[in-house]
């Protein structure tokens, strides 16, 4: 999952395993959450839908969410949140 700082907050993007779809979730600075699902092959996106507060946190899981929040607080504007195993920290990248 790639998290990128955007004008209104953070966009978290994750392609499906086969790359047919890309799920884009946005967490606005105001706390609003939304989701957009795009098809890479067809080149179309379904309309953006609002999400209930806390949906993104549930979707990414508690470990990645805590790590995302930590990096967000540090001001990191682009990060890679990898699934975690055995309590290891997920790697992150910084934009300089």
MDTraj code that builds the backbone (N, CA, C; nanometers):
import mdtraj as md
import numpy as np

residues = "UNK UNK UNK UNK UNK UNK UNK UNK UNK UNK UNK UNK UNK UNK UNK UNK UNK UNK UNK UNK UNK UNK UNK UNK UNK UNK UNK UNK UNK UNK UNK UNK UNK UNK UNK UNK UNK UNK UNK UNK UNK UNK UNK UNK UNK UNK UNK UNK UNK UNK UNK UNK UNK UNK UNK UNK UNK UNK UNK UNK UNK UNK UNK UNK UNK UNK UNK UNK UNK UNK UNK UNK UNK UNK UNK UNK UNK UNK UNK UNK UNK UNK UNK UNK UNK UNK UNK UNK UNK UNK UNK UNK UNK UNK UNK UNK".split()
xyz = np.array([
    [0.0850, -0.1160, 0.0000],
    [0.0000, 0.0000, 0.0000],
    [0.0902, 0.1230, 0.0000],
    [0.0571, 0.2181, -0.0867],
    [0.1306, 0.3433, -0.0956],
    [0.0440, 0.4536, -0.0362],
    [0.0990, 0.5287, 0.0562],
    [0.0302, 0.6441, 0.1140],
    [0.1039, 0.7687, 0.0690],
    [0.0297, 0.8634, 0.0131],
    [0.0884, 0.9852, -0.0408],
    [0.0135, 1.1066, 0.0123],
    [0.0904, 1.2062, 0.0560],
    [0.0302, 1.3326, 0.1000],
    [-0.0253, 1.4028, -0.0222],
    [-0.1517, 1.4407, -0.0154],
    [-0.2168, 1.5167, -0.1216],
    [-0.2704, 1.6464, -0.0598],
    [-0.3211, 1.7339, -0.1442],
    [-0.3672, 1.8657, -0.0989],
    [-0.4627, 1.8570, 0.0201],
    [-0.5573, 1.7645, 0.0128],
    [-0.6622, 1.7579, 0.1152],
    [-0.6338, 1.6605, 0.2293],
    [-0.5234, 1.5865, 0.2263],
    [-0.4930, 1.4903, 0.3320],
    [-0.3949, 1.3853, 0.2829],
    [-0.4339, 1.2582, 0.2931],
    [-0.3514, 1.1471, 0.2450],
    [-0.4347, 1.0557, 0.1574],
    [-0.3741, 1.0072, 0.0505],
    [-0.4375, 0.9086, -0.0366],
    [-0.3620, 0.7782, -0.0180],
    [-0.4340, 0.6705, 0.0109],
    [-0.3757, 0.5381, 0.0269],
    [-0.4206, 0.4533, -0.0910],
    [-0.3249, 0.4029, -0.1679],
    [-0.3564, 0.3269, -0.2890],
    [-0.3035, 0.1849, -0.2778],
    [-0.3852, 0.0927, -0.3244],
    [-0.3460, -0.0473, -0.3226],
    [-0.4057, -0.1187, -0.4439],
    [-0.3198, -0.1744, -0.5306],
    [-0.3735, -0.2520, -0.6426],
    [-0.4165, -0.3908, -0.5950],
    [-0.5082, -0.4518, -0.6687],
    [-0.5428, -0.5906, -0.6389],
    [-0.4267, -0.6784, -0.6833],
    [-0.4267, -0.8019, -0.6417],
    [-0.3161, -0.8925, -0.6707],
    [-0.2897, -0.9036, -0.8200],
    [-0.3933, -0.9122, -0.9005],
    [-0.3736, -0.9267, -1.0446],
    [-0.3627, -0.7920, -1.1163],
    [-0.3745, -0.6820, -1.0438],
    [-0.3592, -0.5498, -1.1014],
    [-0.4786, -0.4999, -1.1810],
    [-0.5886, -0.5733, -1.1788],
    [-0.7064, -0.5318, -1.2551],
    [-0.7696, -0.4066, -1.1948],
    [-0.7711, -0.3971, -1.0633],
    [-0.8306, -0.2827, -0.9961],
    [-0.7288, -0.2170, -0.9033],
    [-0.7469, -0.0882, -0.8818],
    [-0.6699, -0.0133, -0.7833],
    [-0.7702, 0.0518, -0.6895],
    [-0.7506, 0.0295, -0.5614],
    [-0.8366, 0.0875, -0.4603],
    [-0.7655, 0.2111, -0.4056],
    [-0.8343, 0.3251, -0.4115],
    [-0.7784, 0.4511, -0.3640],
    [-0.8666, 0.5045, -0.2520],
    [-0.8107, 0.5081, -0.1320],
    [-0.8838, 0.5610, -0.0177],
    [-0.8212, 0.6936, 0.0223],
    [-0.9040, 0.7923, 0.0493],
    [-0.8549, 0.9243, 0.0880],
    [-0.9004, 0.9561, 0.2294],
    [-0.8057, 1.0014, 0.3095],
    [-0.8323, 1.0460, 0.4451],
    [-0.8041, 1.1958, 0.4471],
    [-0.9099, 1.2765, 0.4513],
    [-0.8947, 1.4218, 0.4499],
    [-0.8465, 1.4716, 0.5850],
    [-0.7866, 1.5897, 0.5837],
    [-0.7419, 1.6522, 0.7077],
    [-0.8584, 1.6779, 0.8026],
    [-0.9790, 1.6874, 0.7486],
    [-1.0985, 1.7090, 0.8302],
    [-1.1505, 1.5794, 0.8925],
    [-1.0893, 1.4645, 0.8563],
    [-1.1326, 1.3355, 0.9083],
    [-1.2292, 1.2618, 0.8174],
    [-1.2718, 1.3260, 0.7082],
    [-1.3614, 1.2590, 0.6136],
    [-1.2846, 1.1520, 0.5367],
    [-1.3520, 1.0428, 0.5084],
    [-1.2914, 0.9315, 0.4361],
    [-1.3726, 0.9015, 0.3114],
    [-1.3015, 0.8636, 0.2041],
    [-1.3700, 0.8263, 0.0807],
    [-1.2908, 0.7168, 0.0115],
    [-1.3576, 0.6512, -0.0840],
    [-1.2946, 0.5432, -0.1595],
    [-1.3287, 0.5605, -0.3072],
    [-1.2321, 0.5262, -0.3906],
    [-1.2508, 0.5265, -0.5353],
    [-1.1869, 0.3986, -0.5875],
    [-1.2587, 0.3265, -0.6697],
    [-1.2075, 0.2025, -0.7278],
    [-1.1935, 0.2229, -0.8772],
    [-1.0721, 0.1977, -0.9273],
    [-1.0425, 0.2188, -1.0692],
    [-0.9996, 0.0879, -1.1340],
    [-1.0336, 0.0739, -1.2598],
    [-0.9909, -0.0408, -1.3388],
    [-0.8776, 0.0042, -1.4298],
    [-0.7615, -0.0525, -1.4087],
    [-0.6467, -0.0174, -1.4907],
    [-0.6630, -0.0602, -1.6345],
    [-0.7207, -0.1752, -1.6555],
    [-0.7370, -0.2274, -1.7917],
    [-0.8412, -0.1512, -1.8709],
    [-0.9511, -0.1160, -1.8069],
    [-1.0575, -0.0453, -1.8778],
    [-1.0359, 0.1061, -1.8759],
    [-0.9498, 0.1531, -1.7870],
    [-0.9228, 0.2962, -1.7792],
    [-1.0372, 0.3785, -1.7253],
    [-1.1183, 0.3200, -1.6398],
    [-1.2315, 0.3925, -1.5809],
    [-1.2282, 0.3794, -1.4287],
    [-1.2929, 0.4747, -1.3648],
    [-1.3056, 0.4719, -1.2195],
    [-1.4529, 0.4821, -1.1823],
    [-1.4907, 0.4076, -1.0807],
    [-1.6258, 0.4196, -1.0270],
    [-1.6339, 0.5511, -0.9497],
    [-1.7522, 0.6081, -0.9348],
    [-1.7650, 0.7343, -0.8608],
    [-1.7111, 0.7212, -0.7180],
    [-1.6536, 0.8282, -0.6698],
    [-1.6022, 0.8332, -0.5328],
    [-1.7189, 0.8166, -0.4357],
    [-1.6969, 0.7336, -0.3348],
    [-1.7986, 0.7084, -0.2331],
    [-1.7446, 0.7492, -0.0959],
    [-1.8306, 0.8108, -0.0152],
    [-1.7916, 0.8439, 0.1219],
    [-1.7892, 0.7162, 0.2048],
    [-1.6984, 0.7139, 0.3015],
    [-1.6866, 0.6015, 0.3938],
    [-1.7208, 0.6476, 0.5345],
    [-1.7624, 0.5539, 0.6166],
    [-1.7854, 0.5831, 0.7575],
    [-1.6500, 0.6098, 0.8240],
    [-1.6447, 0.7009, 0.9199],
    [-1.5194, 0.7251, 0.9913],
    [-1.4642, 0.5965, 1.0518],
    [-1.3340, 0.5745, 1.0360],
    [-1.2691, 0.4553, 1.0896],
    [-1.2589, 0.3404, 0.9908],
    [-1.3208, 0.3545, 0.8732],
    [-1.3183, 0.2464, 0.7745],
    [-1.1769, 0.2213, 0.7226],
    [-1.1026, 0.3286, 0.6950],
    [-0.9666, 0.3109, 0.6433],
    [-0.8793, 0.2430, 0.7478],
    [-0.8934, 0.2824, 0.8716],
    [-0.8161, 0.2193, 0.9791],
    [-0.8431, 0.0688, 0.9838],
    [-0.9680, 0.0309, 0.9723],
    [-1.0038, -0.1110, 0.9732],
    [-0.9475, -0.1821, 0.8503],
    [-0.9502, -0.1140, 0.7359],
    [-0.9047, -0.1761, 0.6114],
    [-0.7540, -0.2018, 0.6107],
    [-0.6760, -0.1106, 0.6653],
    [-0.5302, -0.1286, 0.6615],
    [-0.4793, -0.2135, 0.7774],
    [-0.5572, -0.2270, 0.8826],
    [-0.5164, -0.3085, 0.9962],
    [-0.4464, -0.2264, 1.1031],
    [-0.4472, -0.2758, 1.2263],
    [-0.3972, -0.1965, 1.3383],
    [-0.2467, -0.1654, 1.3317],
    [-0.1649, -0.2586, 1.2896],
    [-0.0203, -0.2334, 1.2856],
    [0.0157, -0.1307, 1.1796],
    [-0.0365, -0.1500, 1.0596],
    [-0.0067, -0.0533, 0.9535],
    [-0.0666, 0.0829, 0.9863],
    [-0.1826, 0.0869, 1.0491],
    [-0.2452, 0.2139, 1.0847],
    [-0.1582, 0.2906, 1.1842],
    [-0.1105, 0.2219, 1.2875],
    [-0.0237, 0.2880, 1.3864],
    [0.1035, 0.3403, 1.3194],
    [0.1614, 0.2601, 1.2307],
    [0.2821, 0.3009, 1.1601],
    [0.2531, 0.4206, 1.0699],
    [0.1420, 0.4179, 0.9987],
    [0.1008, 0.5303, 0.9145],
    [0.0843, 0.6568, 0.9984],
    [0.0169, 0.6468, 1.1114],
    [-0.0047, 0.7625, 1.1982],
    [0.1281, 0.8198, 1.2491],
    [0.2221, 0.7328, 1.2813],
    [0.3535, 0.7762, 1.3285],
    [0.4257, 0.8542, 1.2187],
    [0.4289, 0.7998, 1.0972],
    [0.4971, 0.8663, 0.9875],
    [0.4267, 0.9957, 0.9484],
    [0.2951, 0.9953, 0.9537],
    [0.2170, 1.1155, 0.9238],
    [0.2530, 1.2259, 1.0225],
    [0.2629, 1.1911, 1.1495],
    [0.2991, 1.2879, 1.2524],
    [0.4395, 1.3429, 1.2295],
    [0.5291, 1.2591, 1.1760],
    [0.6662, 1.3014, 1.1469],
    [0.6751, 1.3863, 1.0205],
    [0.5646, 1.3968, 0.9465],
    [0.5634, 1.4796, 0.8268],
    [0.6065, 1.4085, 0.7001],
    [0.6121, 1.2765, 0.7022],
    [0.6484, 1.2004, 0.5826],
    [0.5365, 1.2162, 0.4804],
    [0.5728, 1.2498, 0.3556],
    [0.4685, 1.2754, 0.2569],
    [0.4487, 1.1629, 0.1567],
    [0.5332, 1.0611, 0.1595],
    [0.5128, 0.9440, 0.0743],
    [0.5710, 0.8228, 0.1466],
    [0.4894, 0.7193, 0.1614],
    [0.5354, 0.6022, 0.2366],
    [0.4806, 0.4737, 0.1776],
    [0.5546, 0.3678, 0.1974],
    [0.5126, 0.2342, 0.1566],
    [0.4809, 0.1578, 0.2827],
    [0.3570, 0.1141, 0.2947],
    [0.3133, 0.0390, 0.4117],
    [0.2974, -0.1063, 0.3711],
    [0.3911, -0.1863, 0.4124],
    [0.3939, -0.3270, 0.3757],
    [0.3187, -0.4089, 0.4795],
    [0.2532, -0.5178, 0.4368],
    [0.1918, -0.6063, 0.5368],
    [0.2992, -0.6538, 0.6336],
    [0.2652, -0.6599, 0.7589],
    [0.3636, -0.6965, 0.8600],
    [0.3459, -0.8396, 0.9054],
    [0.4588, -0.9027, 0.9311],
    [0.4589, -1.0390, 0.9833],
    [0.5480, -1.0436, 1.1064],
    [0.5108, -1.1221, 1.2027],
    [0.5924, -1.1463, 1.3206],
    [0.6353, -1.0184, 1.3922],
    [0.5515, -0.9166, 1.3881],
    [0.5805, -0.7949, 1.4619],
    [0.6890, -0.7066, 1.4024],
    [0.7377, -0.7366, 1.2823],
    [0.8408, -0.6521, 1.2208],
    [0.7799, -0.5191, 1.1797],
    [0.8631, -0.4151, 1.1778],
    [0.8166, -0.2843, 1.1303],
    [0.8093, -0.2845, 0.9793],
    [0.7098, -0.2181, 0.9290],
    [0.6972, -0.2029, 0.7836],
    [0.7946, -0.0962, 0.7361],
    [0.8552, -0.1141, 0.6180],
    [0.9466, -0.0123, 0.5655],
    [0.8679, 0.1099, 0.5184],
    [0.9375, 0.2203, 0.5107],
    [0.8767, 0.3430, 0.4598],
    [0.9784, 0.4168, 0.3767],
    [0.9324, 0.4964, 0.2855],
    [1.0215, 0.5807, 0.2075],
    [0.9862, 0.7249, 0.2359],
    [1.0846, 0.8082, 0.2256],
    [1.0644, 0.9515, 0.2473],
    [1.0900, 1.0235, 0.1157],
    [1.0127, 1.1247, 0.0899],
    [1.0384, 1.2116, -0.0255],
    [1.1233, 1.3281, 0.0225],
    [1.2283, 1.3548, -0.0435],
    [1.3204, 1.4621, -0.0023],
    [1.3021, 1.5832, -0.0845],
])
top = md.Topology()
chain = top.add_chain()
for i, resn in enumerate(residues, 1):
    res = top.add_residue(resn, chain, resSeq=i)
    for name in ("N", "CA", "C"):
        top.add_atom(name, md.element.get_by_symbol(name[0]), res)
traj = md.Trajectory(xyz[None], top)
